[in-house]
Amino acid sequence: MSPNKKILIGLASEYFVIGIMNMKSCVANLTLKNYPSVDIFEINLKMTIL
């Protein structure tokens, strides 16, 4: 598998996970390379960090 295809699959997977988290009443978003060790952050509706 080519390196570009691996990157695209990884990005699609991150967006898929965020979509599922948002459907479960959480607010999730990508960090967009601001934090190299974190890809996704989430806050639930009670405003506590999980």
Helices and strands as residue ranges (DSSP letters): H 3-23, E 26-30, E 40-44
